[in-house]
Every structure is written in structure tokens, then in C-alpha cells.
Amino acid sequence: MQDSKLKELEDEVSRFGTHQIKGIAYFLTLLGGAIDAVSYMGFDHTLPAAQTGNLLLLMVDITRLNVQGIAIKMTTLLSFIAGLVVSRCAYHYYRSIYWRIYILVGLSAACLFTFLAFDHLPSGLAIAPLSFTLAMTTGAFNKVENELYNNSFTTGNIKKAIIAWCEFLFKGQAEQKERAVIFTCLVLSFVIGAFTAALFYFLFGMAALLVILCEIIIFTVCYFLLIRFSQKS
């Protein structure tokens, strides 16, 4: 059984690369849901990655003249845009096979910074690094088995899951079943991440970010080992 799982992993890595395997996508999406949930509860209903929701909430804050809310959401929006630009520059110009590892290390540092700065800096400055590095992570890990997906918000994943299920059930397109399962699992990962992070927030407050930080560190180590494994196989 263990040998068959290892062989399956080897096949998946050889076909799609380490950054596109399903387990990577599922866990990153779980982390995205967790970070969004904690940030929403701790930073005046701000979403560091889900900019559609952020823009909607920004418009509400503008109509209410909520200066603090406007400042936080504008900061996260600009940080997110900057993070995406940097991640695409890294993709095109940085040749190390470990460049995604560096982004994950940056995300870890951002979680720690946001936790430490929560009570000492304005909210916009405290959450900006988190939004910046989440955008970099979204840009660096944007495909699962050659399918575009998003690990920080889930509207597009829901749409793709429903369309794939409809194509499979109503038109009998068997190849759509695996696609439907993948995107359904992505949606469930986001929901589970958000739900568990919300529970941790109610129990521990912003210290829930430390739980997420530990998860990111473990994930980063595992991803590093996966890259090393792929180089040897």
C-alpha cells in the first residue's frame, strides 16, 4: 500500500510538478480560508486575500465614513496587488527551484509579524505583510493538475466544481468527474480552514495566527522535502 502511494506521488509530480499536486493545493486552500477567517474577525471585517469582498466592504465603509475601515481595506488591496506583481516577476525572472519555498517562508514571517504587531501598530500596517505574502502565494501556486484555481478565496473554485459536476452528470463526460472532485475538495478545504480558524479565534484570539504559523512551517518543510524527493527520482 505504501509503495503504491509513493508510486502515485511520483507519477503526479512527474506529470505536473511539485507545486501542482492535489495535496499541495488542498492544504494551501485550507490555510487561505484560515487566514481570511482570523483576519476578518481581528481586523475590522477585512479580508487580506479576497479582494472582491474587500472592495464591497470598502464601499460600505466609505458610505459610513469609517476612516479606519477604509484605511485597512485600501492598504490590503494595494498590498495584494503588489504581492501578485512580485510573485509573477519571481516566476519569470528567478531561476531557483526553491523560489516558492522563499515565498512560504515570507508568509510564515508575515503571520508572526501580524500577531506581534496586532496591539502595537495601526491595523493597516499590521495586516499589510499578510496580504502581500498571501498574494505572492496565490500567484506562485495557481494551478492544480494544470487547472487554474485559487487558494485564498473560493468563488471561482465553487463555479468550476458545479460546472464540472453538471458536465459529468448531465452530459456523461467521464473526464469531468476527476475535475469536479478536485474543485469540490478545494471548496471543502477552504470551508474547513475557515471554520477551524474561527473556532481557534474564539478560544485564543489572535493567537490563532500562531496555530496557522505552525501549520505553514510544517507545510513548508514537507514541500521542501518533496522538491528534494522529485530531484532524486
Secondary structure by P-SEA (a helix, b strand, c coil): caaaaaaaaaaaaacccccccaaaaaaaaaaaaaaaaaaaaccccccccaaaaaaaaaaaaaaacaaaaaaaaaaaaaaaaaaaaaaaaaaccccccaaaaaaaaaaaaaaaaaaaacccccccccaaaaaaaaaaaaaaccccccbbbbccccaaaaaaaaaaaaaaaccccccaaaaaaaaaaaaaaaaaaaaaaaaaaaccccaaaaaaaaaaaaaaaaaaaaaaaaaac
